């Protein structure tokens, strides 16, 4: 995209995204075709369209991304976005016939579509009837009304058509939001939104005077080849701090000290101490600076970036409130080459697996100086020396002593992406392998790591509990793929038959026993109650591990169960969840965020299978507060301690989230892994339609969930209070939606008190 007067590589459209879009949005609902504007002095062969009044009204105050589809001769069209006076605000080339995104800047009023070759000498005239431009309404009611009026449904009656339109609109709306969230076009609006958010909620920390006993902070830097201009800019940011309880120590290589030491000391002033390191590398520089540190706490500081003016104050305030923090880290922001803010990086509370995979804690990590000196900064760790020290500190940290301040405290240098820096990746893999005692390899893309945990010997027996009722075709797909494609063979199958009556189902049971003799069928003739049915299967099972598996899950990757068992075998792990895809290969489950939409939901649902998610989190293992019960592995010892599923309060809904939160409250990790991927034919066995009575039951169960876990004000430790709680895609909130004081990964502390927003 070209924005007039504002150029950014962020807004380029990716060909692979466009290809995915066309597949994702294959729907019975066509675009809402725009009406042509009155002819003007346009380029021959082009056509103008006027935006509807509802969109023009929204565009008076802010820009927005729009999902569009262009129809014209040729493979692509150029779309010019103009204001009411005809001035061009933006221009972008889009493919024809596919659904993609277009960013509309503020004050946009018209769109001019220019097909390939339009206006070229000798080009044939293009009838305006061959040029069309449509868009998809994003609002729930508007999309359903459009679907009812214009959708291609076989339903004859108006009532049947209304129901079909509602179902199609729900599915399409999820795909639309996923497409917009992942699109380069959305980033233009996100950057503007973040800058507005930043004006109010970055640099706003205020506190009273600290006592003489409050710990002070040493910022430590290895200057390496950082330009003097960056050192001066960082020094200015430190000089502007609202709290002066810190020092800055910079380590210079012998060569740089000899060449520039005196001039740098004069330029930076007496508040900065320069020390000489053994070499010019990061590890020797930080080690020399750490040896010279005088304060109780230290923080590695990349001088290519800048702390916000309240960074020291918020850190010292957190330490004064809870002095036993072993590691304390903050949120940060990304900037462009000019230093202008582009987006916030809003992090989870302590997340063991995410830290191993991507070192997500980032730039400002505060650690105790004496403990760090005693443990030692290992120069052999190279570029990963701080990561190595943090791993060792975390391994010895008491629960709840690794804390996160959900406030932006650092403006990172331009060009930094999620995960490890390229020059750090090899060193990080080496130190992590040494720390964990197993192989570690980089993931595709070169920014994240995967630890290859081993399955114990002998391999533990996994009891796979499959609740079902008839639907032999569906269950057959699940069982046959499970038996034929699963590499891990130490499992038994426990089918819990909830009142099947069809002969085909009983024949399938016999077939399953013949294919896999370690198959048991348990009969349950009661009403549908998912927890009771699963609990009956667990009671009849023998394995040291229990896998709850829906009867509409299809195995497509043989290594899925090996991955889950290896993770579940780690002592701190309680529950493991897998990545599930819809049959169209979009994301059905990438983990559950508790507190979304006042309850809990699957974030990034309907995103492309390879979508990275927020800060690349769909690509790597991570701790979460909950995962879906459609494919959930739990050790029997943990089940016996926190289980079973609650069949009294949560007969149909909430039971899996409740179980996971119980595991978290008992001190166990809940882990999501994208390295176990399956297909979920969601609700195929029971259907998607909900009667009025069914909806009432679900509402009652969620009310009970609220009574226990306070989900309407639950600030998920593995989410962030600066992110929206009414978005599946980690959108930036309009304002902070929970306390911004330091927090641990505790779920019992995640239930924010009323009125705590933004504090």
VEXZAPA-8224 format. One record per residue (C-alpha): residue number from 1; x, y, z. Coordinates in steps of 0.2 Angstrom, whole numbers, plus 5000, padded with zeros to 4 digits. Layout:
> nr:u:v:w
> NUM:X:Y:Z .
...
end
This chain:
> nr:u:v:w
> 1:5000:5000:5000 .
> 2:5006:5018:4997 .
> 3:5000:5030:5009 .
> 4:5002:5048:5002 .
> 5:5015:5057:5013 .
> 6:5018:5042:5024 .
> 7:5029:5027:5018 .
> 8:5031:5011:5027 .
> 9:5036:4993:5022 .
> 10:5023:4987:5035 .
> 11:5009:4990:5023 .
> 12:5015:4979:5008 .
> 13:5003:4965:5004 .
> 14:5010:4948:5005 .
> 15:5005:4936:4990 .
> 16:5004:4921:5002 .
> 17:4991:4930:5013 .
> 18:4980:4934:4998 .
> 19:4981:4916:4992 .
> 20:4975:4910:5009 .
> 21:4962:4923:5009 .
> 22:4953:4917:4994 .
> 23:4952:4899:5001 .
> 24:4947:4905:5019 .
> 25:4932:4915:5012 .
> 26:4924:4903:5001 .
> 27:4907:4906:5007 .
> 28:4888:4906:5002 .
> 29:4889:4925:5006 .
> 30:4894:4936:4992 .
> 31:4902:4953:4994 .
> 32:4890:4968:4996 .
> 33:4893:4977:4980 .
> 34:4896:4995:4980 .
> 35:4886:5007:4969 .
> 36:4895:5016:4955 .
> 37:4898:5035:4958 .
> 38:4893:5047:4945 .
> 39:4905:5048:4930 .
> 40:4919:5060:4932 .
> 41:4935:5065:4923 .
> 42:4942:5048:4926 .
> 43:4956:5038:4917 .
> 44:4948:5029:4903 .
> 45:4943:5011:4908 .
> 46:4943:5015:4926 .
> 47:4927:5016:4938 .
> 48:4923:5026:4953 .
> 49:4913:5019:4968 .
> 50:4906:5029:4983 .
> 51:4908:5022:5000 .
> 52:4892:5019:5010 .
> 53:4887:5033:5022 .
> 54:4890:5021:5037 .
> 55:4908:5019:5032 .
> 56:4910:5037:5028 .
> 57:4904:5041:5046 .
> 58:4916:5030:5054 .
> 59:4930:5037:5043 .
> 60:4928:5054:5049 .
> 61:4938:5051:5065 .
> 62:4949:5036:5061 .
> 63:4955:5024:5047 .
> 64:4950:5006:5046 .
> 65:4954:4990:5036 .
> 66:4940:4984:5024 .
> 67:4939:4967:5017 .
> 68:4936:4969:4999 .
> 69:4934:4959:4982 .
> 70:4937:4967:4965 .
> 71:4931:4960:4949 .
> 72:4939:4967:4933 .
> 73:4948:4960:4917 .
> 74:4966:4955:4921 .
> 75:4974:4948:4936 .
> 76:4975:4964:4946 .
> 77:4968:4982:4949 .
> 78:4975:4998:4956 .
> 79:4963:5005:4969 .
> 80:4965:5024:4973 .
> 81:4957:5030:4989 .
> 82:4951:5048:4988 .
> 83:4943:5060:5000 .
> 84:4927:5069:4996 .
> 85:4936:5082:4986 .
> 86:4945:5069:4975 .
> 87:4962:5071:4983 .
> 88:4971:5054:4983 .
> 89:4974:5048:5001 .
> 90:4981:5030:4997 .
> 91:4984:5018:4983 .
> 92:4986:4999:4982 .
> 93:4987:4985:4970 .
> 94:4975:4971:4973 .
> 95:4972:4954:4964 .
> 96:4955:4952:4955 .
> 97:4943:4939:4961 .
> 98:4951:4936:4978 .
> 99:4946:4942:4995 .
> 100:4959:4953:5003 .
> 101:4961:4968:5014 .
> 102:4962:4987:5010 .
> 103:4966:5000:5022 .
> 104:4955:5016:5021 .
> 105:4963:5031:5029 .
> 106:4953:5044:5038 .
> 107:4942:5055:5028 .
> 108:4941:5042:5014 .
> 109:4925:5044:5003 .
> 110:4927:5036:4986 .
> 111:4937:5022:4978 .
> 112:4943:5022:4960 .
> 113:4947:5005:4952 .
> 114:4959:5005:4938 .
> 115:4961:4989:4929 .
> 116:4978:4983:4921 .
> 117:4982:4993:4906 .
> 118:4968:5006:4908 .
> 119:4973:5022:4899 .
> 120:4988:5014:4889 .
> 121:4989:5019:4871 .
> 122:4979:5007:4860 .
> 123:4971:4998:4875 .
> 124:4953:4992:4872 .
> 125:4940:5001:4881 .
> 126:4933:4991:4896 .
> 127:4914:4992:4899 .
> 128:4911:4999:4916 .
> 129:4899:4984:4919 .
> 130:4914:4973:4919 .
> 131:4921:4982:4934 .
> 132:4914:4978:4951 .
> 133:4920:4981:4969 .
> 134:4912:4974:4984 .
> 135:4915:4973:5003 .
> 136:4910:4962:5018 .
> 137:4901:4970:5033 .
> 138:4911:4966:5049 .
> 139:4897:4970:5061 .
> 140:4887:4955:5067 .
> 141:4870:4961:5063 .
> 142:4875:4969:5047 .
> 143:4883:4954:5040 .
> 144:4868:4942:5045 .
> 145:4856:4954:5037 .
> 146:4867:4955:5021 .
> 147:4868:4936:5021 .
> 148:4849:4934:5023 .
> 149:4846:4946:5008 .
> 150:4860:4941:4996 .
> 151:4866:4924:5002 .
> 152:4865:4908:4991 .
> 153:4856:4896:5002 .
> 154:4844:4882:4997 .
> 155:4832:4885:5011 .
> 156:4815:4889:5005 .
> 157:4806:4897:5019 .
> 158:4811:4914:5027 .
> 159:4813:4906:5044 .
> 160:4825:4892:5037 .
> 161:4834:4905:5027 .
> 162:4836:4916:5042 .
> 163:4844:4902:5052 .
> 164:4855:4897:5037 .
> 165:4861:4915:5035 .
> 166:4865:4916:5054 .
> 167:4876:4900:5053 .
> 168:4885:4906:5038 .
> 169:4887:4923:5044 .
> 170:4895:4917:5061 .
> 171:4907:4906:5051 .
> 172:4912:4920:5039 .
> 173:4913:4933:5052 .
> 174:4927:4923:5061 .
> 175:4936:4921:5045 .
> 176:4934:4940:5041 .
> 177:4941:4945:5058 .
> 178:4956:4933:5056 .
> 179:4960:4939:5039 .
> 180:4959:4957:5044 .
> 181:4970:4954:5060 .
> 182:4983:4945:5050 .
> 183:4984:4958:5036 .
> 184:4997:4971:5032 .
> 185:4982:4983:5030 .
> 186:4977:4982:5048 .
> 187:4994:4988:5054 .
> 188:4991:5005:5048 .
> 189:4976:5007:5059 .
> 190:4985:4998:5073 .
> 191:4999:5010:5073 .
> 192:4988:5025:5074 .
> 193:4978:5017:5088 .
> 194:4994:5013:5097 .
> 195:5000:5031:5096 .
> 196:4984:5037:5103 .
> 197:4985:5024:5117 .
> 198:5003:5029:5120 .
> 199:4999:5047:5123 .
> 200:4988:5042:5138 .
> 201:4995:5026:5145 .
> 202:5014:5026:5142 .
> 203:5025:5037:5153 .
> 204:5010:5039:5165 .
> 205:5017:5030:5180 .
> 206:5017:5041:5196 .
> 207:5023:5037:5213 .
> 208:5028:5046:5229 .
> 209:5045:5048:5236 .
> 210:5055:5032:5239 .
> 211:5062:5029:5256 .
> 212:5081:5028:5259 .
> 213:5080:5010:5260 .
> 214:5072:5007:5243 .
> 215:5084:4997:5231 .
> 216:5092:5007:5218 .
> 217:5096:5001:5200 .
> 218:5111:4998:5190 .
> 219:5109:4999:5171 .
> 220:5123:4990:5163 .
> 221:5128:4991:5144 .
> 222:5141:4984:5133 .
> 223:5144:4998:5121 .
> 224:5152:4986:5107 .
> 225:5150:4996:5091 .
> 226:5134:5006:5096 .
> 227:5136:5023:5088 .
> 228:5140:5037:5099 .
> 229:5124:5046:5094 .
> 230:5113:5031:5101 .
> 231:5123:5032:5117 .
> 232:5119:5051:5119 .
> 233:5101:5048:5115 .
> 234:5100:5034:5128 .
> 235:5109:5045:5141 .
> 236:5096:5059:5137 .
> 237:5082:5046:5140 .
> 238:5090:5041:5157 .
> 239:5093:5060:5162 .
> 240:5074:5063:5159 .
> 241:5069:5049:5172 .
> 242:5056:5054:5185 .
> 243:5066:5045:5198 .
> 244:5085:5046:5200 .
> 245:5088:5030:5209 .
> 246:5100:5022:5197 .
> 247:5117:5022:5189 .
> 248:5123:5018:5171 .
> 249:5138:5008:5168 .
> 250:5145:5006:5151 .
> 251:5158:4994:5146 .
> 252:5170:4998:5132 .
> 253:5182:4986:5123 .
> 254:5200:4990:5125 .
> 255:5202:4998:5108 .
> 256:5186:5009:5110 .
> 257:5191:5014:5127 .
> 258:5208:5020:5120 .
> 259:5201:5028:5105 .
> 260:5185:5036:5112 .
> 261:5185:5034:5131 .
> 262:5190:5052:5136 .
> 263:5178:5060:5123 .
> 264:5164:5049:5128 .
> 265:5166:5052:5147 .
> 266:5166:5071:5143 .
> 267:5151:5069:5131 .
> 268:5140:5058:5143 .
> 269:5144:5067:5159 .
> 270:5149:5062:5176 .
> 271:5133:5052:5179 .
> 272:5139:5038:5168 .
> 273:5153:5027:5172 .
> 274:5164:5019:5159 .
> 275:5173:5003:5162 .
> 276:5185:4993:5151 .
> 277:5180:4975:5146 .
> 278:5192:4961:5140 .
> 279:5184:4961:5123 .
> 280:5172:4969:5111 .
> 281:5158:4955:5113 .
> 282:5142:4957:5123 .
> 283:5146:4944:5137 .
> 284:5163:4951:5141 .
> 285:5156:4969:5141 .
> 286:5141:4964:5153 .
> 287:5153:4954:5164 .
> 288:5164:4969:5166 .
> 289:5150:4981:5170 .
> 290:5142:4968:5182 .
> 291:5158:4968:5192 .
> 292:5158:4987:5193 .
> 293:5139:4988:5198 .
> 294:5136:4997:5215 .
> 295:5117:4995:5217 .
> 296:5107:4980:5223 .
> 297:5098:4977:5207 .
> 298:5104:4977:5189 .
> 299:5097:4977:5172 .
> 300:5105:4974:5155 .
> 301:5102:4990:5144 .
> 302:5104:4990:5125 .
> 303:5109:5008:5122 .
> 304:5102:5007:5104 .
> 305:5085:5009:5112 .
> 306:5078:5021:5126 .
> 307:5069:5018:5143 .
> 308:5053:5028:5145 .
> 309:5054:5042:5157 .
> 310:5045:5032:5171 .
> 311:5055:5016:5169 .
> 312:5066:5018:5184 .
> 313:5051:5023:5195 .
> 314:5040:5009:5190 .
> 315:5054:4996:5193 .
> 316:5059:5003:5210 .
> 317:5041:5004:5216 .
> 318:5038:4986:5211 .
> 319:5053:4981:5221 .
> 320:5048:4991:5236 .
> 321:5031:4982:5236 .
> 322:5038:4965:5233 .
> 323:5057:4964:5237 .
> 324:5059:4946:5233 .
> 325:5058:4946:5214 .
> 326:5071:4935:5206 .
> 327:5067:4942:5189 .
> 328:5056:4958:5185 .
> 329:5052:4962:5167 .
> 330:5041:4975:5158 .
> 331:5032:4978:5142 .
> 332:5040:4987:5128 .
> 333:5037:4995:5111 .
> 334:5043:4993:5093 .
> 335:5049:5009:5084 .
> 336:5053:5013:5066 .
> 337:5070:5019:5059 .
> 338:5065:5037:5065 .
> 339:5061:5032:5083 .
> 340:5042:5034:5080 .
> 341:5032:5021:5090 .
> 342:5024:5008:5079 .
> 343:5016:4995:5091 .
> 344:5017:4989:5109 .
> 345:5024:4973:5114 .
> 346:5012:4967:5128 .
> 347:5019:4951:5137 .
> 348:5012:4938:5148 .
> 349:5016:4935:5166 .
> 350:5030:4922:5168 .
> 351:5028:4909:5155 .
> 352:5041:4895:5156 .
> 353:5039:4887:5139 .
> 354:5037:4903:5130 .
> 355:5053:4910:5137 .
> 356:5063:4894:5132 .
> 357:5056:4896:5115 .
> 358:5058:4914:5111 .
> 359:5066:4923:5126 .
> 360:5050:4934:5126 .
> 361:5055:4944:5142 .
> 362:5064:4956:5131 .
> 363:5075:4971:5135 .
> 364:5072:4977:5153 .
> 365:5075:4962:5164 .
> 366:5079:4967:5182 .
> 367:5089:4954:5192 .
> 368:5097:4954:5210 .
> 369:5116:4960:5208 .
> 370:5123:4949:5222 .
> 371:5115:4933:5216 .
> 372:5119:4936:5198 .
> 373:5138:4939:5203 .
> 374:5138:4923:5213 .
> 375:5130:4913:5199 .
> 376:5141:4922:5187 .
> 377:5138:4929:5169 .
> 378:5145:4915:5158 .
> 379:5156:4922:5144 .
> 380:5155:4905:5135 .
> 381:5136:4908:5132 .
> 382:5141:4922:5120 .
> 383:5126:4932:5114 .
> 384:5114:4922:5125 .
> 385:5123:4926:5141 .
> 386:5109:4935:5149 .
> 387:5097:4922:5143 .
> 388:5108:4909:5151 .
> 389:5108:4918:5168 .
> 390:5089:4920:5167 .
> 391:5087:4902:5164 .
> 392:5098:4898:5179 .
> 393:5089:4911:5190 .
> 394:5072:4904:5185 .
> 395:5077:4886:5189 .
> 396:5080:4891:5207 .
> 397:5066:4904:5209 .
> 398:5052:4901:5221 .
> 399:5034:4901:5214 .
> 400:5028:4918:5211 .
> 401:5045:4927:5212 .
> 402:5047:4930:5193 .
> 403:5036:4945:5190 .
> 404:5030:4956:5176 .
> 405:5025:4974:5175 .
> 406:5012:4976:5161 .
> 407:5018:4994:5157 .
> 408:5028:4999:5142 .
> 409:5045:5004:5149 .
> 410:5057:5003:5134 .
> 411:5057:5009:5116 .
> 412:5066:4995:5106 .
> 413:5078:4998:5092 .
> 414:5071:4997:5074 .
> 415:5069:4981:5065 .
> 416:5067:4969:5080 .
> 417:5055:4955:5078 .
> 418:5048:4942:5091 .
> 419:5060:4929:5096 .
> 420:5079:4928:5097 .
> 421:5090:4940:5087 .
> 422:5098:4930:5073 .
> 423:5115:4932:5080 .
> 424:5109:4925:5097 .
> 425:5100:4910:5091 .
> 426:5114:4897:5090 .
> 427:5121:4902:5107 .
> 428:5103:4902:5114 .
> 429:5100:4884:5108 .
> 430:5117:4878:5115 .
> 431:5114:4885:5132 .
> 432:5096:4879:5133 .
> 433:5101:4862:5128 .
> 434:5114:4862:5142 .
> 435:5101:4868:5154 .
> 436:5088:4855:5149 .
> 437:5100:4841:5145 .
> 438:5091:4837:5129 .
> 439:5093:4842:5110 .
> 440:5087:4859:5105 .
> 441:5084:4865:5087 .
> 442:5079:4881:5079 .
> 443:5061:4882:5072 .
> 444:5058:4886:5053 .
> 445:5060:4905:5052 .
> 446:5076:4906:5063 .
> 447:5069:4915:5078 .
> 448:5062:4902:5089 .
> 449:5068:4886:5098 .
> 450:5061:4869:5101 .
> 451:5067:4858:5115 .
> 452:5066:4840:5111 .
> 453:5060:4832:5127 .
> 454:5061:4814:5129 .
> 455:5047:4801:5132 .
> 456:5051:4791:5148 .
> 457:5056:4773:5147 .
> 458:5046:4763:5148 .
> 459:5033:4773:5138 .
> 460:5018:4777:5150 .
> 461:5002:4769:5145 .
> 462:4990:4782:5138 .
> 463:4971:4779:5141 .
> 464:4962:4788:5127 .
> 465:4944:4791:5132 .
> 466:4932:4794:5118 .
> 467:4914:4799:5122 .
> 468:4902:4795:5108 .
> 469:4884:4792:5102 .
> 470:4881:4783:5086 .
> 471:4888:4793:5070 .
> 472:4898:4778:5065 .
> 473:4905:4787:5050 .
> 474:4912:4801:5061 .
> 475:4918:4790:5075 .
> 476:4926:4778:5062 .
> 477:4936:4792:5055 .
> 478:4943:4796:5072 .
> 479:4947:4778:5077 .
> 480:4954:4773:5061 .
> 481:4966:4788:5060 .
> 482:4970:4786:5078 .
> 483:4975:4768:5076 .
> 484:4984:4769:5059 .
> 485:4993:4786:5060 .
> 486:4999:4788:5078 .
> 487:5017:4784:5081 .
> 488:5016:4782:5099 .
> 489:5009:4765:5102 .
> 490:5008:4763:5121 .
> 491:4989:4767:5122 .
> 492:4972:4759:5126 .
> 493:4956:4766:5119 .
> 494:4941:4768:5130 .
> 495:4925:4771:5121 .
> 496:4911:4778:5132 .
> 497:4895:4774:5122 .
> 498:4881:4786:5128 .
> 499:4866:4777:5122 .
> 500:4870:4772:5104 .
> 501:4856:4762:5095 .
> 502:4862:4761:5077 .
> 503:4869:4744:5071 .
> 504:4883:4752:5062 .
> 505:4890:4759:5078 .
> 506:4891:4742:5086 .
> 507:4899:4735:5071 .
> 508:4912:4749:5072 .
> 509:4915:4744:5090 .
> 510:4919:4726:5085 .
> 511:4930:4733:5071 .
> 512:4940:4744:5083 .
> 513:4943:4729:5095 .
> 514:4949:4719:5081 .
> 515:4961:4733:5074 .
> 516:4967:4738:5092 .
> 517:4964:4724:5105 .
> 518:4967:4736:5119 .
> 519:4950:4743:5116 .
> 520:4936:4744:5129 .
> 521:4918:4750:5127 .
> 522:4909:4757:5142 .
> 523:4890:4759:5141 .
> 524:4882:4775:5148 .
> 525:4863:4776:5145 .
> 526:4860:4793:5154 .
> 527:4856:4810:5146 .
> 528:4871:4819:5138 .
> 529:4883:4825:5151 .
> 530:4900:4826:5144 .
> 531:4910:4826:5161 .
> 532:4900:4811:5168 .
> 533:4903:4802:5152 .
> 534:4922:4806:5152 .
> 535:4923:4802:5171 .
> 536:4916:4785:5167 .
> 537:4929:4782:5154 .
> 538:4943:4787:5166 .
> 539:4936:4775:5179 .
> 540:4937:4761:5167 .
> 541:4955:4765:5161 .
> 542:4972:4759:5167 .
> 543:4984:4771:5160 .
> 544:4996:4782:5170 .
> 545:4991:4796:5158 .
> 546:4973:4801:5152 .
> 547:4969:4808:5135 .
> 548:4951:4815:5133 .
> 549:4948:4815:5114 .
> 550:4932:4820:5105 .
> 551:4925:4808:5093 .
> 552:4927:4821:5079 .
> 553:4946:4822:5080 .
> 554:4956:4816:5065 .
> 555:4974:4812:5067 .
> 556:4985:4819:5053 .
> 557:5002:4819:5061 .
> 558:5009:4803:5068 .
> 559:5020:4812:5081 .
> 560:5006:4821:5090 .
> 561:5005:4810:5105 .
> 562:5023:4808:5107 .
> 563:5025:4827:5109 .
> 564:5010:4828:5121 .
> 565:5017:4813:5132 .
> 566:5034:4821:5132 .
> 567:5027:4837:5139 .
> 568:5015:4829:5151 .
> 569:5030:4819:5158 .
> 570:5039:4835:5164 .
> 571:5036:4836:5183 .
> 572:5029:4853:5183 .
> 573:5016:4850:5169 .
> 574:4998:4846:5174 .
> 575:4989:4847:5157 .
> 576:4994:4847:5139 .
> 577:4983:4853:5124 .
> 578:4986:4852:5106 .
> 579:4983:4863:5091 .
> 580:4967:4859:5082 .
> 581:4962:4864:5065 .
> 582:4945:4865:5056 .
> 583:4943:4854:5041 .
> 584:4947:4869:5030 .
> 585:4964:4870:5039 .
> 586:4961:4886:5048 .
> 587:4964:4887:5067 .
> 588:4950:4880:5078 .
> 589:4961:4879:5094 .
> 590:4977:4888:5098 .
> 591:4974:4889:5116 .
> 592:4961:4896:5128 .
> 593:4962:4914:5135 .
> 594:4952:4915:5151 .
> 595:4942:4931:5153 .
> 596:4939:4934:5134 .
> 597:4920:4939:5132 .
> 598:4918:4938:5151 .
> 599:4921:4920:5150 .
> 600:4935:4911:5140 .
> 601:4938:4908:5121 .
> 602:4950:4901:5109 .
> 603:4961:4915:5103 .
> 604:4965:4916:5084 .
> 605:4951:4905:5079 .
> 606:4948:4904:5060 .
> 607:4966:4911:5057 .
> 608:4977:4902:5044 .
> 609:4985:4886:5050 .
> 610:5002:4894:5049 .
> 611:4997:4911:5056 .
> 612:5010:4916:5069 .
> 613:4997:4924:5081 .
> 614:5001:4938:5093 .
> 615:5020:4940:5094 .
> 616:5022:4923:5086 .
> 617:5014:4914:5100 .
> 618:5005:4901:5089 .
> 619:5021:4895:5082 .
> 620:5029:4889:5099 .
> 621:5025:4880:5115 .
> 622:5018:4891:5129 .
> 623:5010:4890:5146 .
> 624:4992:4895:5146 .
> 625:4978:4895:5159 .
> 626:4967:4883:5149 .
> 627:4966:4872:5134 .
> 628:4951:4863:5126 .
> 629:4945:4847:5132 .
> 630:4943:4841:5114 .
> 631:4961:4834:5115 .
> 632:4968:4836:5133 .
> 633:4981:4825:5141 .
> 634:4983:4824:5160 .
> 635:4994:4813:5171 .
> 636:4983:4802:5182 .
> 637:4991:4808:5198 .
> 638:4986:4825:5193 .
> 639:4968:4819:5189 .
> 640:4967:4811:5205 .
> 641:4972:4827:5214 .
> 642:4962:4840:5205 .
> 643:4948:4830:5196 .
> 644:4937:4823:5190 .
> 645:4927:4834:5178 .
> 646:4913:4843:5187 .
> 647:4898:4834:5181 .
> 648:4886:4843:5192 .
> 649:4889:4861:5188 .
> 650:4896:4860:5171 .
> 651:4886:4846:5161 .
> 652:4890:4853:5144 .
> 653:4901:4868:5145 .
> 654:4915:4876:5155 .
> 655:4921:4859:5162 .
> 656:4938:4859:5153 .
> 657:4942:4877:5158 .
> 658:4937:4873:5176 .
> 659:4948:4858:5176 .
> 660:4963:4868:5169 .
> 661:4961:4882:5181 .
> 662:4961:4869:5195 .
> 663:4977:4862:5189 .
> 664:4984:4880:5188 .
> 665:4978:4884:5206 .
> 666:4987:4868:5212 .
> 667:5003:4874:5205 .
> 668:5004:4864:5189 .
> 669:5008:4870:5171 .
> 670:4995:4870:5158 .
> 671:5005:4869:5141 .
> 672:4999:4872:5123 .
> 673:5010:4864:5109 .
> 674:5008:4868:5091 .
> 675:5019:4853:5088 .
> 676:5004:4841:5090 .
> 677:4992:4846:5076 .
> 678:4975:4837:5073 .
> 679:4959:4841:5063 .
> 680:4943:4844:5074 .
> 681:4927:4842:5065 .
> 682:4919:4853:5078 .
> 683:4902:4849:5085 .
> 684:4899:4837:5070 .
> 685:4893:4823:5082 .
> 686:4880:4834:5091 .
> 687:4877:4847:5079 .
> 688:4879:4866:5080 .
> 689:4861:4871:5082 .
> 690:4856:4877:5100 .
> 691:4839:4876:5106 .
> 692:4832:4890:5118 .
> 693:4833:4877:5132 .
> 694:4851:4873:5127 .
> 695:4856:4891:5127 .
> 696:4848:4893:5144 .
> 697:4858:4879:5151 .
> 698:4874:4886:5144 .
> 699:4870:4903:5152 .
> 700:4867:4895:5169 .
> 701:4884:4885:5168 .
> 702:4893:4901:5164 .
> 703:4885:4910:5178 .
> 704:4892:4896:5189 .
> 705:4909:4898:5182 .
> 706:4908:4916:5185 .
> 707:4904:4912:5203 .
> 708:4919:4901:5205 .
> 709:4932:4910:5195 .
> 710:4926:4927:5192 .
> 711:4929:4926:5173 .
> 712:4921:4943:5169 .
> 713:4936:4951:5178 .
> 714:4949:4938:5176 .
> 715:4965:4945:5170 .
> 716:4973:4930:5162 .
> 717:4991:4929:5167 .
> 718:4996:4923:5150 .
> 719:4987:4938:5142 .
> 720:4989:4956:5146 .
> 721:4978:4969:5153 .
> 722:4982:4981:5139 .
> 723:4974:4969:5126 .
> 724:4956:4969:5122 .
> 725:4945:4956:5131 .
> 726:4932:4957:5117 .
> 727:4944:4951:5103 .
> 728:4950:4934:5098 .
> 729:4965:4942:5090 .
> 730:4974:4951:5104 .
> 731:4969:4968:5098 .
> 732:4975:4983:5108 .
> 733:4962:4989:5121 .
> 734:4955:5007:5121 .
> 735:4962:5008:5138 .
> 736:4970:4996:5151 .
> 737:4957:4983:5157 .
> 738:4965:4978:5173 .
> 739:4978:4982:5186 .
> 740:4995:4987:5179 .
> 741:5004:4983:5194 .
> 742:5017:4969:5195 .
> 743:5010:4951:5193 .
> 744:5015:4933:5194 .
> 745:5008:4919:5184 .
> 746:4996:4914:5198 .
> 747:4978:4912:5193 .
> 748:4971:4915:5210 .
> 749:4979:4933:5209 .
> 750:4971:4935:5192 .
> 751:4954:4939:5197 .
> 752:4955:4958:5197 .
> 753:4944:4968:5210 .
> 754:4930:4979:5203 .
> 755:4936:4996:5197 .
> 756:4954:4990:5195 .
> 757:4955:4995:5176 .
> 758:4971:5005:5172 .
> 759:4979:5006:5189 .
end
